Amino acid sequence: MLNFTEIKSSTSLKDDLKHRLKTLTDRERKYFMMMYPKSGVLYITSKPGIAKSAISKSIAKKMGYRHMDIRLSMVDETDVGLYPSVDTIDGVKCLDFIVPRWAVEANKVPTIIHFEEINRATQNVRNAALQILLERQIGIDFKFNEGVLMMSSGNLGEEDGCDVEEFDSALNNRLIHVDHTLSHKEWINNYAKDNIHSLIVSYIESYPELLYKEAGSNTKAFATPRSWTFFSDYLITNFGRDSTVSDLLPHIVESAFSYVGNSSVRFIKYCNDLINITAKDILDRFDDIESDLDKFNRDKNSELINSLKVYKLKDLKQSQISNLIKFLNRIGDDEKTSYLLYLIDSEHTDPSDPKTKKFFSEFREHMINIRRINSGKN
């Protein structure tokens, strides 16, 4: 973790800070730079499930900070520094407050404290939290040091169906107000590609407007980045990352509604569409299904390629070979090279067949790579 004890005079620590800043996304960098001066309080608001918690955790991890999440709607005032105690000063008994353990721990190492759901907290809790956020202290004696950064977040209220308290103008003027959003590209590139099942990622890539879909009248569950993450964890934990669409579909039909509500209907249709297109469709009616192929992820392409391996190139009609070439030109270079290498090593090709020669002539660059691979083996 970063040591901020001598940050103002240490060139090496400043350089380390600049290096870590480069690892942040644009939005993460914006939020960190708003917290870092400790002047005003960053206050981000959004609908539920739009990764408010996740972004503060990500910033802390990348910047080398400890992360503390104080969910204000779930605590009472004693958890945020208003637990009373009696002290004696010059023989006079005085009312004082006991500093919570998390505050003491925060001062030990660089820490980001995220006060969540501040506009859903009770009045007493909110007042206690705001003293911490605005004055960076608890009571009279305890002060947070320079290594502690703070941010807060809240929900929108009527717009997202949450009960919230409105802040007065004096308080609003002390907050740094940011409407927190999360585009499908941000979610996919900065999080989902490494953490979410590829089937869900490809679905959101095809239908980005369905990353967030508000609840219908007949369900409490609805689609958000958070609920898609929960559903992905269910699929990966129980069935693995490499499970096929065919293997997953019965479980998706059974459980998706519980996670993403009415959005499950379209997701199930998407999965059925993936299953219904086969290798034979690729060979016989490529032009008819080409637009559907845009929805396919790498896993489905791999599944189709494996299915194509049962067809002998020398037995295919010229029209089927043409369709096969069209399909291969749509997929990644690694997958394409792997399939061509398989054809060369298998007994499914006849080197003297004109159709075979014409087929391989379409992939000259890949054939050069394959010759290099084979020469390396020898």
C-alpha positions, 0 to 999 in steps of 0.5 A: 500500500502507498505510504502518505506520511511524507507524500508532499516531499517524496519524489518517489511516492509522487512518481508511484502515485502518477504511475498508479493513476495510469491504471485507472479508467477515465471515470475512476481517475476523475473520482480519485482526483476529486477525492484526493484534495480533500476539499468538498465531498464527492457524492455520486448518485445513480439508479440501483445496481450501477456499480457505485460500490464496485468503482470505489473498490476498484479505485482503492485496489488499483491505487494501493488503498484499503477500502472501507464500505460503510452502508449507512442505511444499515447502521445506527449512529453509534457505528459512525461515532456517536456512541456516548461515554463519560470522561473527566476533565479537571474533575468535571464529568463530561459527555464524550463519544467513543471513536469506532474501531473502523476509524482508528484502522483507517488512520493506520494505512491509506484508506478510501472510506465510501459512505453508501446510501447516505440519503437513505440513512436516518437523520441521526446517522446522516448527521454523524456521517456528514460531520465525518465527511465535511470536517474529517473528524469524530468528536473533538479529538479524533481527526482523520489523517492525510492518507484517508480519502472519502466519498459518498453515494446515494440513490435517485429517489422517485426516479428509481423507486427508492425512499430518500431524504433531500438535502438542503442547499447549505449541505448540497453546496458542500458536496461535489455532485456527480451523476454516476453512469455506466455505459455497456462499453465501460462495463464490458471492457473494464469489468465483464470481460474478465469476470462475467460469463462470456455468454452474458458478455456477448448478449450485452454486446449484441443488445447494449440497451438491456444492460439495465432494464427496469422492473416490470409490474409483475416482478421485483427482479430486474436487469442491472450490472449488479444482477447480471453479475449475480447471474454470471456468478451462478453460472460460473460457480455451478457449471464453469466458464467453459460450459456450452450454451446447450448445457446451460440452457435448461438452467438458464430457463429455470433460474434467469427470471429470479436474477434479471426478471422480465429480461430473462425472456429475451436472453433465453430467446438469444440462447435458443437462437445460438443453439439452433444455428448449426454447422450445416446451416453455415455450409448450406445457407450462410447468407440467410444466417449471416446477420444472426452470426453477429450475435455469436461470441467466441465460444459459439464460434469454437463450437461451430468450428468443432462441428465443421470438423466432421465434414470432409473438405474433399466431399463438400460442394463448391457452394459449401466451400464458398460458404465455409470461406465466408464463415472463416473470414468472420472469425478470429485469426487464432481460431481460423489458423487452428481450423486450417491446421486441423484440415491439413493434419487430418485425412479430410483433405485431398491435396491434389483436389482442385477444390482443396487447392482453391480453398487454401489459396484463400488463406495465403497468410495463414498458410505461411504461419502454418508452415512456420508452425510445422517447420518448428515442430520438425 
